[in-house]
Amino acid sequence: MSWRDLAECRGLTWWCADQPTNNADPKIAAYWERRRRVCARCPVTAECLEDAVESSTREWMWGGLTAGERRGLPRRCL
């Protein structure tokens, strides 16, 4: 079983909507806040974030962070 099988967001089709970029807009801030709430209750947030950083996933929210928030996080040394 993969960590993805345990993710709170598995099966949520709205998760793959285009990533909004204007976070100053209250509707867009609410968009991200709904996703953060899903991540906050997820048992595999750390694994998700690590995977996003390691694979340089650029879009959407992974591990509770948006692509912009993940930018600059160090990749794990192998």
Secondary structure, DSSP 8 states (H G I E B T S, - for coil): --GGGG-TTTT-GGGGS-----TTSHHHHHHHHHHHHHHHT-TTHHHHHHHHHHTT--SS-BTTB-HHHHTT------
